[in-house]
């Protein structure tokens, strides 16, 4: 029994798959818009619904979504569940958002919060990076982002609503305006630092771990073998998203004469981080 994942864009090939489907699974709002003739089910419990159909149902199943389902979408959940679907993607929402804004985005960070409980993570990413696309969910939209960012982090917002749909709207908004005006189910919010300008041509897509003045610069500082033993786990992994590394901001030598960590690679590699065990010293590490 086949399983097809569709990023809906209205193409004839996708419409034909919907007509052939014995079960269509997807977000309630999108299913109501499509008005398919086959039985439908919400994607809130996607693996369980699909398992039930594969065991008791007949005919192909179609999972329908917006944008590219291989990018923060249903494909990951299905593969993790042991299902190898055929995928018919549409243009990713982040791609459409940057295109509508007329911006390049190989240097952008894209975050997809799972719900309002991850609002702080999304906000911290917007604080740490100059160009962020936030894929909106209920509780994480332009109003919530602007409210949390203001007034300490000045950002420009570009709010994209109903991308690719009949009510598509792209709005350039100040943060104060974003907290008060009504929004109609936004898809993506681009959070941009107005002072940031890309000067170098990038050859690797994706944002760097953080601006130079936050924690240790990328590619400098403690070598990995020292960092693994000196830095706690929240700095090495989830801190990039949670923003806790922002509290470990490195001060310049002029402002902190006695600081153990310096922004230059030479000093950082010679001096262990504050509070490190003796094993963090270069001599101790080489002896292991």
Buried (B, 14 or more C-beta within 10 A) or exposed (E): EEBBBBBBBEEEEBBEBBEEBBBBBBBEEBBEEBEBEBEBBEBEEBBEBBBEBEEEBEBBBBBBBBBBBBBBBBBEBBEEEEBEBEBBBBBBBBBBBBBBBEBEBBBBBBBBBEEBEBBBBBBBBBBBBBBBBBBBBEEBBBBBBBBBBBEEBEBEBBBBBBBBEEEEBBBEBEBEBBBEEEBEEBBBBBBBBEEEEEEEEEEEEEBBBBBEEBBBBEEBBBEEEBBEBBBEEEBBEEBBBBBBBBEBEBEEBEEEEEBEBBBEBEBBBEBBBEEBEEBBBBEBBEEE
